[in-house]
Amino acid sequence: MTVPLSILDLAPVPRGGTAGDALRNTVDLAQAAEQAGYRRYWVAEHHLAPGVASASTPVLIALIASATRTIRVGSGAVQLPHTPPLIVAEQFGTVAALHPGRIDLGLGRFDLQKILTRLMGGGAGPPGSAGAPREERTVDGLLLPAPARSAGDPALYGHLGTLLGVRLDDPRGDYDAEVGAILDFIDGTAVQADGSPVHVLPAEGADVDVWVLGSSPGESAQVAGSRGLSFAAAYHLVPSLVLETVEAYRSAFRPSPRLAQPHVMVSADVVVAETDAAAAEIAAPYAQWVLDVRTGRGAHPYVTPEEARARTWSDEERAAVADRVATQFVGSPATVVERLATLARVTGADELLVTTITTEHADRVRSFRLLAEEWARTRAAA
């Protein structure tokens, strides 16, 4: 129970509200998280989603850092190659120059080909498995569900890629080289083609903690390990692969000036209320949220619990969200803390990253407060 808790926020747009409301709520939640003792406050990068306002992560991070004093603030994650490595380094170096020792640069990637492969039912297994089907299993108390059966429309994701300037037939970028370029700009070791040095201010020498985020035992885990960076594994996105993902990172790890040994953070979706029943009521709209994201319609503002209960679901739709619903940690503080402790123990996580979306902002703030209080009590008792 010495594992610290951090928060991942998507700046959800409230029902009937605006992006401004979402961003003000995010700043409010970050201040509450700092008071509650969370270690980090990360914002996720999402584009063209009517229910999410965290599109410009460096701008939002700067606003949050200015409104708080001690909590680390970062990205979960900047999506390469949307933003060139030079711009990423400059943006985060700028924020870190005014908030040294508090800024995390989490790096991810948008791979349209991988998304469409999953929609078509492939890519369920680890590398070399040819997308072999996986059965639900429980490992030492941790549920690893079978991958969800897709209900997605590839055309919707193809349209999203077009708007983002990404085509399915585009050659895949060199993710390792992109990450390496960012590190070079920060370390002051970047050079031009003729070997002459490149000095990028204010990135050069920036006090930034660099992470890589990933949801499978593929390229992201390999890059994080080989470059000696901290790694965040997305149990909340692809729960079936979390153990393989963490193992791939640890196997690939090589010590670096940034990190002497592997450091893993594992994410989880949580909703906490005073009782299990109250938490289940608040969490009722979650399945609709996941379905909208997975089908390519994009995240929309949360419906009310009453609307969620009244919705009629097809078998195909339920199958499309079954893995995420089964692995959302919902309940009283004691219930959720027990499940999070299992996640940390089985994965060997050094930190946990929790994310919560609810219809009402007040429920989200209370969920994080109740969780932090129970986590601290359990930690003290241990």
C-alpha positions as CSV (number, residue, x, y, z in Angstrom):
1,M,0.0,0.0,0.0
2,T,3.0,2.3,-0.5
3,V,1.9,2.8,-4.1
4,P,0.9,6.4,-4.8
5,L,-2.3,7.4,-6.7
6,S,-2.5,9.8,-9.6
7,I,-5.3,11.1,-11.8
8,L,-6.0,11.0,-15.5
9,D,-8.6,13.6,-16.6
10,L,-10.3,14.0,-20.0
11,A,-11.9,17.4,-19.1
12,P,-15.4,15.9,-19.8
13,V,-18.0,18.4,-21.1
14,P,-20.9,18.3,-18.7
15,R,-24.4,17.6,-20.0
16,G,-25.9,20.8,-21.2
17,G,-22.5,22.6,-20.6
18,T,-19.7,24.1,-22.6
19,A,-16.0,23.4,-23.1
20,G,-15.4,26.4,-20.8
21,D,-17.4,24.6,-18.1
22,A,-15.3,21.4,-18.6
23,L,-12.0,23.3,-18.3
24,R,-13.1,25.2,-15.2
25,N,-14.1,21.8,-13.7
26,T,-10.8,20.4,-14.6
27,V,-8.9,23.2,-12.8
28,D,-11.2,22.8,-9.8
29,L,-10.6,19.0,-9.7
30,A,-6.9,19.5,-10.0
31,Q,-6.9,21.8,-7.0
32,A,-9.0,19.2,-5.0
33,A,-6.6,16.5,-6.1
34,E,-3.6,18.4,-4.8
35,Q,-5.3,18.9,-1.4
36,A,-6.2,15.2,-1.3
37,G,-2.6,14.1,-1.8
38,Y,-2.6,12.7,-5.3
39,R,0.9,12.6,-6.9
40,R,0.2,13.6,-10.5
41,Y,-2.6,15.1,-12.5
42,W,-2.5,14.2,-16.1
43,V,-4.8,15.3,-19.0
44,A,-5.5,13.1,-22.0
45,E,-5.3,14.3,-25.6
46,H,-8.5,13.8,-27.5
47,H,-9.6,15.4,-30.7
48,L,-13.0,16.0,-32.4
49,A,-14.9,14.6,-29.4
50,P,-18.0,16.6,-28.5
51,G,-17.8,15.4,-24.9
52,V,-14.1,16.0,-24.2
53,A,-12.3,19.4,-23.9
54,S,-8.7,18.2,-23.4
55,A,-7.6,18.7,-27.0
56,S,-4.6,21.0,-26.3
57,T,-2.7,19.3,-23.6
58,P,0.3,21.7,-23.2
59,V,-2.1,24.7,-22.9
60,L,-4.3,22.9,-20.4
61,I,-1.2,21.7,-18.4
62,A,0.1,25.3,-18.2
63,L,-3.3,26.5,-16.8
64,I,-3.5,23.7,-14.3
65,A,0.1,24.2,-13.1
66,S,-0.6,27.9,-12.6
67,A,-3.6,27.1,-10.5
68,T,-1.9,24.6,-8.3
69,R,1.3,24.6,-6.2
70,T,2.9,21.2,-5.7
71,I,1.1,18.5,-7.6
72,R,2.9,17.2,-10.8
73,V,1.0,18.0,-14.0
74,G,1.4,16.2,-17.3
75,S,0.0,14.7,-20.5
76,G,-1.5,11.3,-20.8
77,A,-0.5,11.4,-23.6
78,V,0.7,13.7,-26.4
79,Q,-0.2,11.8,-29.6
80,L,2.7,11.4,-32.0
81,P,2.9,12.1,-34.9
82,H,0.2,14.7,-34.8
83,T,2.6,17.2,-33.2
84,P,6.2,17.2,-34.5
85,P,8.8,16.3,-31.9
86,L,10.4,19.8,-32.1
87,I,7.1,21.5,-31.2
88,V,6.4,19.0,-28.4
89,A,9.8,19.7,-26.8
90,E,9.3,23.5,-27.1
91,Q,5.8,23.4,-25.7
92,F,6.6,21.3,-22.6
93,G,10.0,23.1,-22.2
94,T,8.1,26.4,-22.1
95,V,5.7,25.2,-19.3
96,A,8.5,23.5,-17.4
97,A,10.6,26.7,-17.4
98,L,8.0,28.4,-15.2
99,H,7.1,25.2,-13.2
100,P,10.4,23.3,-12.8
101,G,10.1,19.9,-11.1
102,R,6.4,19.6,-11.7
103,I,5.9,18.8,-15.4
104,D,5.5,15.3,-16.9
105,L,5.6,14.7,-20.7
106,G,3.7,11.6,-21.4
107,L,4.0,10.4,-25.0
108,G,1.6,8.2,-27.0
109,R,0.8,7.7,-30.6
110,F,-2.2,7.6,-32.9
111,D,-2.1,4.5,-35.1
112,L,-5.1,4.4,-37.4
113,Q,-4.1,1.1,-38.9
114,K,-4.0,-0.5,-35.5
115,I,-7.4,0.9,-34.5
116,L,-9.0,-0.4,-37.7
117,T,-7.4,-3.8,-37.2
118,R,-8.9,-4.1,-33.8
119,L,-12.3,-3.0,-35.2
120,M,-12.1,-5.8,-37.7
121,G,-11.5,-8.3,-34.9
122,G,-7.8,-8.7,-35.2
123,G,-4.9,-7.8,-32.9
124,A,-6.3,-9.5,-29.9
125,G,-3.2,-11.3,-28.8
126,P,0.4,-10.3,-28.1
127,P,3.0,-10.1,-30.9
128,G,3.4,-13.4,-32.7
129,S,0.0,-14.6,-31.8
130,A,-1.6,-13.5,-35.1
131,G,-4.4,-12.0,-33.1
132,A,-5.4,-15.3,-31.6
133,P,-8.6,-15.3,-29.6
134,R,-8.2,-14.9,-25.8
135,E,-10.4,-16.2,-23.1
136,E,-11.4,-14.4,-19.9
137,R,-9.2,-15.4,-17.0
138,T,-8.4,-14.3,-13.5
139,V,-4.8,-14.0,-12.3
140,D,-4.4,-13.9,-8.5
141,G,-7.6,-12.0,-8.2
142,L,-7.2,-9.7,-11.1
143,L,-9.8,-10.0,-13.9
144,L,-8.3,-10.2,-17.4
145,P,-11.4,-10.2,-19.7
146,A,-11.6,-11.5,-23.2
147,P,-11.2,-8.7,-25.7
148,A,-14.5,-7.1,-26.7
149,R,-16.2,-8.0,-29.9
150,S,-16.3,-5.0,-32.1
151,A,-19.4,-3.0,-32.9
152,G,-17.4,-0.2,-34.6
153,D,-17.8,1.4,-38.0
154,P,-14.4,1.6,-39.7
155,A,-15.7,4.4,-41.9
156,L,-16.1,6.6,-38.9
157,Y,-12.5,6.1,-37.8
158,G,-11.3,6.6,-41.4
159,H,-13.1,10.0,-41.4
160,L,-11.5,10.9,-38.1
161,G,-8.1,10.0,-39.5
162,T,-8.8,12.2,-42.6
163,L,-9.7,15.2,-40.3
164,L,-6.5,14.6,-38.3
165,G,-4.4,14.5,-41.5
166,V,-3.7,10.7,-41.2
167,R,-4.5,8.2,-44.0
168,L,-4.6,4.4,-43.7
169,D,-2.1,4.0,-46.5
170,D,0.4,6.5,-45.1
171,P,3.7,4.9,-44.2
172,R,4.0,4.3,-40.5
173,G,6.2,6.8,-38.7
174,D,9.3,5.7,-36.8
175,Y,8.0,6.1,-33.2
176,D,11.3,5.3,-31.6
177,A,13.0,8.0,-33.7
178,E,10.3,10.5,-32.8
179,V,10.7,9.8,-29.0
180,G,14.5,9.9,-29.4
181,A,14.3,13.3,-31.1
182,I,12.3,14.8,-28.2
183,L,14.9,13.4,-25.8
184,D,17.7,14.9,-27.8
185,F,16.1,18.3,-27.9
186,I,15.7,18.2,-24.1
187,D,19.1,16.8,-23.4
188,G,20.8,19.3,-25.8
189,T,22.3,16.5,-27.9
190,A,20.3,17.2,-31.1
191,V,22.4,17.7,-34.3
192,Q,21.6,18.6,-37.9
193,A,22.3,16.4,-40.9
194,D,25.8,17.8,-41.2
195,G,26.5,17.0,-37.5
196,S,26.3,20.6,-36.3
197,P,24.5,21.1,-33.0
198,V,20.9,22.2,-32.7
199,H,19.9,24.2,-29.6
200,V,16.2,24.3,-28.9
201,L,15.1,26.8,-26.3
202,P,13.4,26.5,-23.9
203,A,13.3,22.7,-24.4
204,E,17.1,22.3,-23.8
205,G,17.8,21.4,-20.2
206,A,14.1,21.5,-19.3
207,D,13.2,19.9,-16.0
208,V,10.6,17.4,-17.5
209,D,9.9,13.9,-16.5
210,V,9.4,11.9,-19.8
211,W,7.0,8.9,-19.9
212,V,5.7,6.6,-22.6
213,L,2.1,5.3,-22.5
214,G,0.9,2.1,-24.1
215,S,-1.9,-0.5,-24.1
216,S,-0.3,-3.5,-25.7
217,P,3.1,-5.4,-25.6
218,G,4.1,-3.7,-28.8
219,E,6.1,-0.8,-29.9
220,S,5.3,1.7,-27.1
221,A,6.4,-0.8,-24.4
222,Q,9.6,-1.6,-26.4
223,V,10.5,2.0,-26.9
224,A,9.9,2.9,-23.3
225,G,12.0,0.0,-22.1
226,S,14.9,0.4,-24.5
227,R,15.2,4.1,-23.9
228,G,15.0,3.7,-20.1
229,L,11.9,5.7,-19.6
230,S,9.0,5.3,-17.2
231,F,6.0,3.5,-18.7
232,A,2.2,3.8,-18.1
233,A,0.2,0.7,-19.0
234,A,-3.5,1.2,-19.9
235,Y,-5.5,-1.4,-18.0
236,H,-8.5,0.9,-18.3
237,L,-8.3,0.8,-22.1
238,V,-7.2,-2.8,-23.0
239,P,-7.5,-4.8,-19.7
240,S,-6.9,-8.1,-21.4
241,L,-3.3,-7.3,-22.2
242,V,-2.0,-5.5,-19.1
243,L,0.2,-8.3,-17.8
244,E,1.9,-8.9,-21.2
245,T,2.3,-5.2,-21.7
246,V,4.0,-4.6,-18.4
247,E,6.2,-7.7,-18.9
248,A,7.2,-6.5,-22.4
249,Y,8.3,-3.2,-21.0
250,R,10.3,-4.7,-18.2
251,S,12.0,-7.2,-20.5
252,A,13.0,-4.4,-22.9
253,F,14.2,-2.1,-20.1
254,R,17.8,-0.7,-20.3
255,P,19.0,1.6,-17.6
256,S,19.4,5.3,-18.7
257,P,20.5,8.6,-17.1
258,R,16.8,9.2,-16.5
259,L,16.0,5.9,-14.8
260,A,18.1,3.1,-13.2
261,Q,15.3,0.5,-13.1
262,P,11.8,0.0,-14.6
263,H,9.1,2.2,-13.3
264,V,5.5,1.3,-14.1
265,M,2.2,3.1,-13.6
266,V,-1.0,1.2,-14.4
267,S,-4.4,2.9,-15.1
268,A,-7.9,2.0,-14.0
269,D,-11.4,3.4,-14.4
270,V,-13.0,4.0,-10.9
271,V,-16.2,5.4,-9.4
272,V,-16.4,5.7,-5.6
273,A,-19.4,6.7,-3.5
274,E,-20.4,6.2,0.1
275,T,-21.9,2.8,-0.7
276,D,-21.7,0.2,-3.5
277,A,-25.2,0.9,-4.5
278,A,-24.7,4.6,-4.8
279,A,-21.5,4.2,-6.8
280,A,-23.3,1.8,-9.2
281,E,-26.0,4.4,-9.8
282,I,-23.4,7.1,-10.6
283,A,-21.5,4.7,-12.9
284,A,-24.6,3.7,-14.9
285,P,-23.8,5.9,-18.0
286,Y,-20.3,4.5,-18.4
287,A,-21.2,1.8,-20.9
288,Q,-22.8,4.3,-23.2
289,W,-19.7,6.4,-23.1
290,V,-17.4,3.5,-24.0
291,L,-19.7,2.4,-26.8
292,D,-19.7,5.8,-28.4
293,V,-15.9,5.9,-28.3
294,R,-15.4,2.4,-29.5
295,T,-17.8,2.7,-32.4
296,G,-16.1,5.8,-33.7
297,R,-18.9,8.2,-32.8
298,G,-16.6,9.8,-30.3
299,A,-17.1,10.6,-26.6
300,H,-20.3,12.5,-25.9
301,P,-21.4,14.2,-22.7
302,Y,-22.5,11.7,-20.1
303,V,-26.2,10.9,-20.1
304,T,-28.0,10.7,-16.7
305,P,-28.2,7.5,-14.7
306,E,-31.9,7.4,-15.4
307,E,-31.4,7.7,-19.1
308,A,-28.7,5.0,-18.9
309,R,-31.0,2.5,-17.2
310,A,-33.8,3.2,-19.7
311,R,-31.6,2.5,-22.8
312,T,-32.2,-0.7,-24.7
313,W,-29.0,-2.6,-25.6
314,S,-28.4,-5.1,-28.4
315,D,-26.3,-8.2,-27.7
316,E,-23.7,-6.8,-30.1
317,E,-23.5,-3.5,-28.2
318,R,-23.1,-5.2,-24.9
319,A,-20.3,-7.4,-26.2
320,A,-18.5,-4.3,-27.5
321,V,-18.2,-2.8,-24.0
322,A,-18.2,-5.9,-21.8
323,D,-14.4,-5.9,-21.0
324,R,-14.4,-2.2,-20.0
325,V,-17.6,-2.5,-17.9
326,A,-16.3,-5.6,-16.1
327,T,-13.0,-3.9,-15.2
328,Q,-14.4,-0.6,-14.0
329,F,-13.8,-0.5,-10.3
330,V,-17.1,0.7,-8.8
331,G,-18.2,0.8,-5.2
332,S,-17.6,2.1,-1.7
333,P,-14.2,3.3,-0.8
334,A,-13.3,0.0,0.8
335,T,-14.5,-2.0,-2.2
336,V,-12.5,0.1,-4.7
337,V,-9.4,0.2,-2.6
338,E,-9.4,-3.6,-2.4
339,R,-9.6,-3.9,-6.2
340,L,-6.9,-1.3,-6.8
341,A,-4.6,-3.0,-4.3
342,T,-5.1,-6.2,-6.3
343,L,-4.3,-4.4,-9.5
344,A,-1.1,-3.0,-8.0
345,R,0.0,-6.3,-6.5
346,V,-0.6,-8.4,-9.6
347,T,1.0,-6.0,-12.1
348,G,3.8,-4.9,-9.7
349,A,2.8,-1.3,-10.4
350,D,4.9,1.4,-8.8
351,E,2.0,3.9,-9.2
352,L,-1.6,3.8,-10.1
353,L,-3.4,6.2,-12.4
354,V,-7.1,6.5,-11.8
355,T,-9.7,8.1,-14.1
356,T,-13.3,8.9,-13.3
357,I,-16.1,10.4,-15.4
358,T,-19.6,11.1,-14.0
359,T,-22.6,13.0,-15.1
360,E,-22.3,15.5,-12.3
361,H,-18.9,17.2,-11.5
362,A,-19.6,17.1,-7.8
363,D,-19.8,13.3,-7.9
364,R,-16.4,13.1,-9.6
365,V,-14.8,15.4,-7.0
366,R,-16.3,13.3,-4.2
367,S,-15.2,10.1,-5.8
368,F,-11.6,11.1,-5.9
369,R,-11.8,12.5,-2.3
370,L,-13.3,9.4,-0.9
371,L,-10.7,7.2,-2.7
372,A,-7.8,9.3,-1.5
373,E,-9.0,9.2,2.1
374,E,-9.5,5.4,2.1
375,W,-6.2,4.8,0.4
376,A,-4.4,6.9,3.0
377,R,-6.2,5.1,5.9
378,T,-5.4,1.7,4.5
379,R,-1.8,2.7,3.8
380,A,-1.4,4.0,7.4
381,A,-2.9,0.8,8.9
382,A,-0.5,-1.3,6.8
